[in-house]
Amino acid sequence: MNISIISVTKKGNEISKYIAEGLAEYTVRRYSFYKNSDNDSETFNDINELTRKLFFQSRVIIFVCACGIAVRAISKYIASKQSDPAVIVIDDNGKYVIPILSGHIGGANVFSKYIAEKIGAEAIVTTATDTKGLFSPDSFAVENGLVIDDIKIAKEIASAVLNGEPIGLDTDYDHVNLPSEISLDKKCRTGLYIGNKNDHSPFKITLKLIPKNIVLGIGCKKGTSCVLIDEAIRDVLSDNGIDIRRVSQIASIDLKANEQGLVEYCRKNKIDFITFSADDLKNVEGDFTGSDFVASITGVDNVCERCAVMCSGGKIIVRKTAINGVTVAVAEKDIMLDFERSII
């Protein structure tokens, strides 16, 4: 979690320090107006220029100032609720925590409540479903690692919830804590489909939520380019009918921790890159496609399949496939949907 805190006044700088102390478990950077800075904060003299830089680098931006200052600072860069960072405003007295952008998908609402609890403030959340304590499809998707296939339909579902219309559910996965707004009746006009069937629309208005539960185990020759890695991954996923949006992590052996092509691919696609030692991989249980040559180079008989299983904790659904010096294996994480899950 990359969090940036921007303060303008001397009092605001003190509040930003207090907030950062309460968020010690995260990566937090403080930015203070140059007249009111301290040794632990970076200085700025142009809040608009600072915001331009941080808007595209931060997961969460916290402004300690008036709402109007924050709104004007971010206004030029707002693009989409699916890509914008969470933006939160806290007053100079540290009394109120107000999410102003990306409340659901970006997590500003839930994070505001978390911060408020940490610093003894009050969270002021204004989104309609939250103020009424109702089910929010985009919040549910984020909390359960699901990709929203069509944001316009998500808005229609949220509107139906607010109008008291029952929302149907068709899912390929187990679930718990079903709220009263969600019905298992397939005759509902609107509903959610959670699964991997491309053309499955069980309701007149169906919001498809795609599970982000695929882990790729990757092996490659030294110096393999990002382009070749991309092509191999796309070919394997396409050949097996797997939506590339489902990929949540890529895993490899620690010998590849700094492999430029792999690192670049993961960075470009915002995918977590995890590595394991040969000793760790040897202890993974399962039936793997072994290779004496791979063992002589890496110290373990198979890299991609073992990495996929170890990282996912699940099972292999596509075995080792070699394309242009890249080996790819696909594993799937188990899913339990929780309608009350809240993750910071």
Contacts in CASP RR format, 6 or more apart in sequence:
PFRMAT RR
TARGET T0000
AUTHOR 0000-0000-0000
METHOD contacts of the structure
MODEL  1
MNISIISVTKKGNEISKYIAEGLAEYTVRRYSFYKNSDNDSETFNDINEL
TRKLFFQSRVIIFVCACGIAVRAISKYIASKQSDPAVIVIDDNGKYVIPI
LSGHIGGANVFSKYIAEKIGAEAIVTTATDTKGLFSPDSFAVENGLVIDD
IKIAKEIASAVLNGEPIGLDTDYDHVNLPSEISLDKKCRTGLYIGNKNDH
SPFKITLKLIPKNIVLGIGCKKGTSCVLIDEAIRDVLSDNGIDIRRVSQI
ASIDLKANEQGLVEYCRKNKIDFITFSADDLKNVEGDFTGSDFVASITGV
DNVCERCAVMCSGGKIIVRKTAINGVTVAVAEKDIMLDFERSII
1 26 0 8 1.000
1 27 0 8 1.000
1 59 0 8 1.000
1 60 0 8 1.000
1 344 0 8 1.000
2 26 0 8 1.000
2 27 0 8 1.000
2 57 0 8 1.000
2 58 0 8 1.000
2 59 0 8 1.000
2 60 0 8 1.000
3 23 0 8 1.000
3 26 0 8 1.000
3 27 0 8 1.000
3 28 0 8 1.000
3 29 0 8 1.000
3 58 0 8 1.000
3 59 0 8 1.000
3 60 0 8 1.000
3 61 0 8 1.000
3 62 0 8 1.000
4 28 0 8 1.000
4 29 0 8 1.000
4 31 0 8 1.000
4 54 0 8 1.000
4 57 0 8 1.000
4 58 0 8 1.000
4 60 0 8 1.000
4 61 0 8 1.000
4 62 0 8 1.000
5 16 0 8 1.000
5 19 0 8 1.000
5 20 0 8 1.000
5 28 0 8 1.000
5 29 0 8 1.000
5 30 0 8 1.000
5 31 0 8 1.000
5 61 0 8 1.000
5 62 0 8 1.000
5 64 0 8 1.000
6 16 0 8 1.000
6 31 0 8 1.000
6 44 0 8 1.000
6 47 0 8 1.000
6 50 0 8 1.000
6 51 0 8 1.000
6 54 0 8 1.000
6 61 0 8 1.000
6 62 0 8 1.000
6 63 0 8 1.000
6 64 0 8 1.000
6 65 0 8 1.000
7 13 0 8 1.000
7 15 0 8 1.000
7 16 0 8 1.000
7 30 0 8 1.000
7 31 0 8 1.000
7 32 0 8 1.000
7 33 0 8 1.000
7 36 0 8 1.000
7 41 0 8 1.000
7 63 0 8 1.000
7 64 0 8 1.000
7 65 0 8 1.000
8 33 0 8 1.000
8 36 0 8 1.000
8 47 0 8 1.000
8 64 0 8 1.000
8 65 0 8 1.000
8 69 0 8 1.000
9 33 0 8 1.000
9 36 0 8 1.000
9 65 0 8 1.000
9 92 0 8 1.000
10 35 0 8 1.000
10 36 0 8 1.000
11 92 0 8 1.000
11 93 0 8 1.000
12 36 0 8 1.000
12 64 0 8 1.000
12 65 0 8 1.000
12 92 0 8 1.000
13 30 0 8 1.000
13 32 0 8 1.000
13 33 0 8 1.000
13 36 0 8 1.000
13 37 0 8 1.000
13 38 0 8 1.000
13 41 0 8 1.000
13 64 0 8 1.000
15 64 0 8 1.000
15 90 0 8 1.000
15 92 0 8 1.000
15 93 0 8 1.000
15 94 0 8 1.000
16 30 0 8 1.000
16 32 0 8 1.000
16 41 0 8 1.000
16 62 0 8 1.000
16 64 0 8 1.000
17 30 0 8 1.000
17 38 0 8 1.000
17 40 0 8 1.000
17 41 0 8 1.000
18 94 0 8 1.000
18 119 0 8 1.000
19 28 0 8 1.000
19 62 0 8 1.000
19 64 0 8 1.000
19 90 0 8 1.000
19 115 0 8 1.000
19 118 0 8 1.000
19 119 0 8 1.000
20 28 0 8 1.000
20 30 0 8 1.000
20 40 0 8 1.000
22 118 0 8 1.000
22 119 0 8 1.000
23 115 0 8 1.000
23 118 0 8 1.000
29 42 0 8 1.000
30 40 0 8 1.000
30 41 0 8 1.000
30 42 0 8 1.000
31 41 0 8 1.000
31 42 0 8 1.000
31 43 0 8 1.000
31 44 0 8 1.000
31 50 0 8 1.000
31 54 0 8 1.000
32 38 0 8 1.000
32 41 0 8 1.000
32 42 0 8 1.000
32 43 0 8 1.000
32 44 0 8 1.000
33 43 0 8 1.000
33 44 0 8 1.000
33 45 0 8 1.000
33 47 0 8 1.000
34 43 0 8 1.000
34 44 0 8 1.000
34 45 0 8 1.000
37 43 0 8 1.000
44 50 0 8 1.000
47 69 0 8 1.000
47 73 0 8 1.000
48 72 0 8 1.000
48 73 0 8 1.000
48 76 0 8 1.000
51 61 0 8 1.000
51 73 0 8 1.000
51 74 0 8 1.000
51 77 0 8 1.000
52 76 0 8 1.000
52 77 0 8 1.000
54 61 0 8 1.000
55 61 0 8 1.000
55 74 0 8 1.000
55 77 0 8 1.000
55 84 0 8 1.000
55 85 0 8 1.000
56 77 0 8 1.000
58 85 0 8 1.000
59 85 0 8 1.000
59 86 0 8 1.000
59 106 0 8 1.000
60 85 0 8 1.000
60 86 0 8 1.000
60 87 0 8 1.000
60 88 0 8 1.000
60 108 0 8 1.000
60 111 0 8 1.000
61 74 0 8 1.000
61 85 0 8 1.000
61 86 0 8 1.000
61 87 0 8 1.000
61 88 0 8 1.000
62 87 0 8 1.000
62 88 0 8 1.000
62 89 0 8 1.000
62 90 0 8 1.000
62 115 0 8 1.000
63 69 0 8 1.000
63 70 0 8 1.000
63 73 0 8 1.000
63 87 0 8 1.000
63 88 0 8 1.000
63 89 0 8 1.000
63 90 0 8 1.000
64 89 0 8 1.000
64 90 0 8 1.000
64 91 0 8 1.000
64 92 0 8 1.000
64 94 0 8 1.000
65 89 0 8 1.000
65 92 0 8 1.000
66 89 0 8 1.000
66 91 0 8 1.000
67 89 0 8 1.000
67 98 0 8 1.000
67 100 0 8 1.000
70 87 0 8 1.000
70 89 0 8 1.000
70 100 0 8 1.000
71 100 0 8 1.000
74 87 0 8 1.000
74 101 0 8 1.000
77 84 0 8 1.000
78 84 0 8 1.000
78 101 0 8 1.000
80 151 0 8 1.000
81 102 0 8 1.000
81 104 0 8 1.000
81 105 0 8 1.000
81 106 0 8 1.000
81 138 0 8 1.000
81 151 0 8 1.000
82 105 0 8 1.000
82 148 0 8 1.000
82 151 0 8 1.000
84 101 0 8 1.000
84 102 0 8 1.000
84 106 0 8 1.000
85 101 0 8 1.000
85 102 0 8 1.000
85 106 0 8 1.000
86 99 0 8 1.000
86 101 0 8 1.000
86 102 0 8 1.000
86 103 0 8 1.000
86 106 0 8 1.000
86 107 0 8 1.000
86 108 0 8 1.000
86 111 0 8 1.000
87 99 0 8 1.000
87 100 0 8 1.000
87 101 0 8 1.000
87 102 0 8 1.000
87 108 0 8 1.000
88 97 0 8 1.000
88 98 0 8 1.000
88 99 0 8 1.000
88 100 0 8 1.000
88 108 0 8 1.000
88 111 0 8 1.000
88 112 0 8 1.000
88 115 0 8 1.000
89 97 0 8 1.000
89 98 0 8 1.000
89 100 0 8 1.000
90 96 0 8 1.000
90 97 0 8 1.000
90 98 0 8 1.000
90 115 0 8 1.000
90 121 0 8 1.000
94 119 0 8 1.000
94 121 0 8 1.000
95 121 0 8 1.000
95 122 0 8 1.000
96 121 0 8 1.000
96 122 0 8 1.000
96 123 0 8 1.000
96 124 0 8 1.000
97 112 0 8 1.000
97 113 0 8 1.000
97 115 0 8 1.000
97 116 0 8 1.000
97 119 0 8 1.000
97 121 0 8 1.000
97 122 0 8 1.000
97 123 0 8 1.000
97 124 0 8 1.000
98 112 0 8 1.000
98 123 0 8 1.000
98 124 0 8 1.000
99 107 0 8 1.000
99 108 0 8 1.000
99 109 0 8 1.000
99 111 0 8 1.000
99 112 0 8 1.000
99 123 0 8 1.000
99 125 0 8 1.000
99 126 0 8 1.000
100 108 0 8 1.000
101 108 0 8 1.000
102 108 0 8 1.000
103 109 0 8 1.000
103 127 0 8 1.000
104 127 0 8 1.000
104 136 0 8 1.000
104 138 0 8 1.000
104 139 0 8 1.000
104 142 0 8 1.000
105 138 0 8 1.000
105 139 0 8 1.000
105 141 0 8 1.000
105 142 0 8 1.000
105 148 0 8 1.000
106 142 0 8 1.000
107 139 0 8 1.000
107 142 0 8 1.000
109 123 0 8 1.000
109 125 0 8 1.000
109 127 0 8 1.000
109 130 0 8 1.000
109 139 0 8 1.000
110 139 0 8 1.000
110 143 0 8 1.000
110 342 0 8 1.000
110 343 0 8 1.000
110 344 0 8 1.000
111 344 0 8 1.000
112 123 0 8 1.000
112 124 0 8 1.000
112 125 0 8 1.000
113 123 0 8 1.000
113 125 0 8 1.000
114 344 0 8 1.000
115 121 0 8 1.000
115 123 0 8 1.000
116 122 0 8 1.000
116 123 0 8 1.000
125 131 0 8 1.000
127 136 0 8 1.000
128 134 0 8 1.000
128 158 0 8 1.000
128 162 0 8 1.000
129 135 0 8 1.000
129 136 0 8 1.000
129 139 0 8 1.000
129 158 0 8 1.000
129 161 0 8 1.000
129 162 0 8 1.000
130 136 0 8 1.000
132 162 0 8 1.000
134 161 0 8 1.000
134 162 0 8 1.000
134 181 0 8 1.000
135 161 0 8 1.000
135 167 0 8 1.000
135 179 0 8 1.000
135 181 0 8 1.000
135 182 0 8 1.000
135 339 0 8 1.000
136 158 0 8 1.000
136 161 0 8 1.000
137 148 0 8 1.000
137 154 0 8 1.000
137 157 0 8 1.000
137 158 0 8 1.000
137 161 0 8 1.000
137 167 0 8 1.000
137 192 0 8 1.000
137 207 0 8 1.000
137 209 0 8 1.000
138 148 0 8 1.000
138 151 0 8 1.000
138 154 0 8 1.000
138 158 0 8 1.000
140 146 0 8 1.000
140 339 0 8 1.000
141 147 0 8 1.000
141 148 0 8 1.000
141 154 0 8 1.000
141 209 0 8 1.000
142 343 0 8 1.000
143 338 0 8 1.000
143 341 0 8 1.000
143 342 0 8 1.000
143 343 0 8 1.000
144 335 0 8 1.000
144 337 0 8 1.000
144 338 0 8 1.000
144 341 0 8 1.000
145 211 0 8 1.000
145 212 0 8 1.000
145 213 0 8 1.000
145 248 0 8 1.000
146 194 0 8 1.000
146 209 0 8 1.000
146 210 0 8 1.000
146 211 0 8 1.000
146 212 0 8 1.000
147 209 0 8 1.000
147 210 0 8 1.000
147 211 0 8 1.000
147 212 0 8 1.000
147 245 0 8 1.000
147 246 0 8 1.000
148 154 0 8 1.000
148 207 0 8 1.000
148 209 0 8 1.000
149 207 0 8 1.000
149 208 0 8 1.000
149 209 0 8 1.000
149 210 0 8 1.000
150 207 0 8 1.000
150 208 0 8 1.000
153 205 0 8 1.000
153 206 0 8 1.000
153 207 0 8 1.000
153 208 0 8 1.000
154 207 0 8 1.000
156 190 0 8 1.000
156 205 0 8 1.000
156 207 0 8 1.000
157 167 0 8 1.000
157 190 0 8 1.000
157 191 0 8 1.000
157 192 0 8 1.000
157 205 0 8 1.000
157 207 0 8 1.000
160 167 0 8 1.000
160 189 0 8 1.000
160 190 0 8 1.000
160 205 0 8 1.000
161 167 0 8 1.000
161 181 0 8 1.000
164 181 0 8 1.000
165 188 0 8 1.000
165 189 0 8 1.000
165 190 0 8 1.000
166 181 0 8 1.000
166 182 0 8 1.000
166 183 0 8 1.000
166 185 0 8 1.000
166 188 0 8 1.000
167 181 0 8 1.000
167 182 0 8 1.000
167 183 0 8 1.000
167 188 0 8 1.000
167 190 0 8 1.000
167 191 0 8 1.000
167 192 0 8 1.000
168 182 0 8 1.000
168 183 0 8 1.000
168 184 0 8 1.000
168 185 0 8 1.000
168 186 0 8 1.000
168 188 0 8 1.000
168 190 0 8 1.000
168 191 0 8 1.000
168 192 0 8 1.000
168 203 0 8 1.000
169 175 0 8 1.000
169 178 0 8 1.000
169 182 0 8 1.000
169 183 0 8 1.000
169 184 0 8 1.000
169 191 0 8 1.000
169 192 0 8 1.000
169 194 0 8 1.000
170 186 0 8 1.000
170 191 0 8 1.000
170 192 0 8 1.000
170 193 0 8 1.000
170 194 0 8 1.000
170 200 0 8 1.000
170 202 0 8 1.000
170 203 0 8 1.000
171 192 0 8 1.000
171 193 0 8 1.000
171 194 0 8 1.000
171 195 0 8 1.000
171 337 0 8 1.000
172 194 0 8 1.000
172 195 0 8 1.000
172 196 0 8 1.000
172 197 0 8 1.000
173 194 0 8 1.000
173 195 0 8 1.000
173 211 0 8 1.000
173 335 0 8 1.000
173 336 0 8 1.000
173 337 0 8 1.000
174 335 0 8 1.000
174 336 0 8 1.000
174 337 0 8 1.000
175 336 0 8 1.000
175 337 0 8 1.000
175 338 0 8 1.000
175 339 0 8 1.000
176 336 0 8 1.000
176 337 0 8 1.000
176 338 0 8 1.000
176 339 0 8 1.000
176 340 0 8 1.000
177 338 0 8 1.000
177 339 0 8 1.000
177 340 0 8 1.000
178 184 0 8 1.000
178 339 0 8 1.000
179 339 0 8 1.000
179 340 0 8 1.000
182 192 0 8 1.000
182 339 0 8 1.000
186 202 0 8 1.000
186 203 0 8 1.000
188 203 0 8 1.000
189 203 0 8 1.000
189 204 0 8 1.000
189 205 0 8 1.000
190 203 0 8 1.000
190 204 0 8 1.000
190 205 0 8 1.000
190 206 0 8 1.000
190 207 0 8 1.000
191 202 0 8 1.000
191 203 0 8 1.000
191 205 0 8 1.000
191 206 0 8 1.000
191 207 0 8 1.000
192 206 0 8 1.000
192 207 0 8 1.000
192 209 0 8 1.000
193 200 0 8 1.000
193 201 0 8 1.000
193 202 0 8 1.000
193 203 0 8 1.000
193 206 0 8 1.000
193 207 0 8 1.000
193 208 0 8 1.000
193 209 0 8 1.000
194 208 0 8 1.000
194 209 0 8 1.000
194 211 0 8 1.000
194 337 0 8 1.000
195 208 0 8 1.000
195 209 0 8 1.000
195 210 0 8 1.000
195 211 0 8 1.000
196 210 0 8 1.000
196 211 0 8 1.000
196 242 0 8 1.000
196 243 0 8 1.000
196 246 0 8 1.000
198 243 0 8 1.000
200 206 0 8 1.000
200 208 0 8 1.000
201 208 0 8 1.000
210 243 0 8 1.000
210 245 0 8 1.000
210 246 0 8 1.000
211 246 0 8 1.000
211 335 0 8 1.000
212 245 0 8 1.000
212 246 0 8 1.000
212 247 0 8 1.000
212 248 0 8 1.000
213 246 0 8 1.000
213 248 0 8 1.000
213 312 0 8 1.000
213 332 0 8 1.000
213 333 0 8 1.000
213 334 0 8 1.000
213 335 0 8 1.000
214 242 0 8 1.000
214 246 0 8 1.000
214 247 0 8 1.000
214 248 0 8 1.000
214 330 0 8 1.000
214 331 0 8 1.000
214 332 0 8 1.000
214 333 0 8 1.000
215 247 0 8 1.000
215 248 0 8 1.000
215 249 0 8 1.000
215 250 0 8 1.000
215 251 0 8 1.000
215 308 0 8 1.000
215 311 0 8 1.000
215 312 0 8 1.000
215 330 0 8 1.000
215 331 0 8 1.000
215 332 0 8 1.000
215 333 0 8 1.000
216 233 0 8 1.000
216 247 0 8 1.000
216 249 0 8 1.000
216 250 0 8 1.000
216 251 0 8 1.000
216 304 0 8 1.000
216 308 0 8 1.000
216 328 0 8 1.000
216 329 0 8 1.000
216 330 0 8 1.000
216 331 0 8 1.000
217 250 0 8 1.000
217 251 0 8 1.000
217 252 0 8 1.000
217 303 0 8 1.000
217 304 0 8 1.000
217 305 0 8 1.000
217 307 0 8 1.000
217 308 0 8 1.000
217 311 0 8 1.000
217 328 0 8 1.000
217 329 0 8 1.000
217 330 0 8 1.000
217 331 0 8 1.000
218 229 0 8 1.000
218 233 0 8 1.000
218 250 0 8 1.000
218 251 0 8 1.000
218 252 0 8 1.000
218 256 0 8 1.000
218 262 0 8 1.000
218 303 0 8 1.000
218 304 0 8 1.000
218 307 0 8 1.000
218 326 0 8 1.000
218 327 0 8 1.000
218 328 0 8 1.000
219 252 0 8 1.000
219 253 0 8 1.000
219 256 0 8 1.000
219 303 0 8 1.000
219 304 0 8 1.000
219 307 0 8 1.000
219 326 0 8 1.000
219 327 0 8 1.000
219 328 0 8 1.000
220 228 0 8 1.000
220 229 0 8 1.000
220 252 0 8 1.000
220 256 0 8 1.000
220 259 0 8 1.000
220 261 0 8 1.000
220 262 0 8 1.000
220 325 0 8 1.000
220 326 0 8 1.000
220 327 0 8 1.000
221 325 0 8 1.000
221 326 0 8 1.000
222 259 0 8 1.000
223 259 0 8 1.000
223 260 0 8 1.000
223 261 0 8 1.000
224 259 0 8 1.000
224 261 0 8 1.000
224 262 0 8 1.000
224 324 0 8 1.000
224 325 0 8 1.000
224 326 0 8 1.000
225 261 0 8 1.000
226 260 0 8 1.000
226 261 0 8 1.000
226 262 0 8 1.000
226 264 0 8 1.000
226 265 0 8 1.000
226 268 0 8 1.000
228 324 0 8 1.000
228 325 0 8 1.000
228 326 0 8 1.000
229 261 0 8 1.000
229 262 0 8 1.000
229 265 0 8 1.000
229 326 0 8 1.000
230 265 0 8 1.000
231 323 0 8 1.000
231 324 0 8 1.000
232 321 0 8 1.000
232 323 0 8 1.000
232 324 0 8 1.000
232 325 0 8 1.000
232 326 0 8 1.000
232 328 0 8 1.000
233 244 0 8 1.000
233 247 0 8 1.000
233 265 0 8 1.000
233 326 0 8 1.000
233 328 0 8 1.000
234 244 0 8 1.000
235 323 0 8 1.000
236 242 0 8 1.000
236 318 0 8 1.000
236 321 0 8 1.000
236 323 0 8 1.000
236 328 0 8 1.000
236 330 0 8 1.000
237 243 0 8 1.000
237 244 0 8 1.000
237 247 0 8 1.000
237 330 0 8 1.000
240 317 0 8 1.000
240 318 0 8 1.000
240 330 0 8 1.000
242 318 0 8 1.000
242 330 0 8 1.000
247 269 0 8 1.000
247 271 0 8 1.000
248 271 0 8 1.000
248 272 0 8 1.000
248 333 0 8 1.000
249 271 0 8 1.000
249 272 0 8 1.000
249 273 0 8 1.000
249 274 0 8 1.000
249 311 0 8 1.000
249 312 0 8 1.000
250 262 0 8 1.000
250 265 0 8 1.000
250 266 0 8 1.000
250 271 0 8 1.000
250 272 0 8 1.000
250 273 0 8 1.000
250 274 0 8 1.000
251 273 0 8 1.000
251 274 0 8 1.000
251 275 0 8 1.000
251 276 0 8 1.000
251 307 0 8 1.000
251 308 0 8 1.000
251 310 0 8 1.000
251 311 0 8 1.000
252 259 0 8 1.000
252 262 0 8 1.000
252 273 0 8 1.000
252 274 0 8 1.000
252 275 0 8 1.000
252 276 0 8 1.000
252 303 0 8 1.000
252 304 0 8 1.000
252 307 0 8 1.000
253 275 0 8 1.000
253 276 0 8 1.000
253 277 0 8 1.000
253 278 0 8 1.000
253 281 0 8 1.000
253 298 0 8 1.000
253 300 0 8 1.000
253 303 0 8 1.000
253 307 0 8 1.000
254 275 0 8 1.000
254 276 0 8 1.000
254 277 0 8 1.000
254 278 0 8 1.000
255 278 0 8 1.000
255 298 0 8 1.000
256 262 0 8 1.000
256 275 0 8 1.000
257 275 0 8 1.000
262 273 0 8 1.000
263 273 0 8 1.000
265 271 0 8 1.000
266 272 0 8 1.000
266 273 0 8 1.000
274 307 0 8 1.000
274 311 0 8 1.000
276 306 0 8 1.000
276 307 0 8 1.000
276 310 0 8 1.000
276 311 0 8 1.000
278 298 0 8 1.000
278 299 0 8 1.000
278 300 0 8 1.000
280 310 0 8 1.000
281 300 0 8 1.000
281 302 0 8 1.000
281 303 0 8 1.000
281 306 0 8 1.000
281 307 0 8 1.000
281 310 0 8 1.000
282 299 0 8 1.000
282 300 0 8 1.000
284 306 0 8 1.000
284 309 0 8 1.000
284 310 0 8 1.000
286 309 0 8 1.000
288 301 0 8 1.000
288 302 0 8 1.000
288 305 0 8 1.000
288 306 0 8 1.000
288 320 0 8 1.000
289 302 0 8 1.000
289 305 0 8 1.000
289 319 0 8 1.000
289 320 0 8 1.000
290 301 0 8 1.000
290 302 0 8 1.000
291 301 0 8 1.000
291 302 0 8 1.000
292 301 0 8 1.000
294 300 0 8 1.000
294 301 0 8 1.000
294 302 0 8 1.000
294 303 0 8 1.000
295 301 0 8 1.000
300 306 0 8 1.000
302 320 0 8 1.000
303 327 0 8 1.000
304 320 0 8 1.000
304 327 0 8 1.000
304 328 0 8 1.000
304 329 0 8 1.000
305 316 0 8 1.000
305 319 0 8 1.000
305 320 0 8 1.000
305 329 0 8 1.000
307 329 0 8 1.000
308 316 0 8 1.000
308 329 0 8 1.000
308 330 0 8 1.000
308 331 0 8 1.000
309 315 0 8 1.000
309 316 0 8 1.000
309 331 0 8 1.000
311 331 0 8 1.000
312 331 0 8 1.000
312 332 0 8 1.000
312 333 0 8 1.000
313 331 0 8 1.000
313 333 0 8 1.000
313 334 0 8 1.000
314 331 0 8 1.000
314 332 0 8 1.000
314 333 0 8 1.000
314 334 0 8 1.000
315 331 0 8 1.000
315 332 0 8 1.000
316 329 0 8 1.000
316 330 0 8 1.000
316 331 0 8 1.000
317 330 0 8 1.000
317 331 0 8 1.000
317 332 0 8 1.000
318 328 0 8 1.000
318 329 0 8 1.000
318 330 0 8 1.000
319 329 0 8 1.000
320 327 0 8 1.000
320 328 0 8 1.000
320 329 0 8 1.000
321 327 0 8 1.000
321 328 0 8 1.000
321 329 0 8 1.000
END
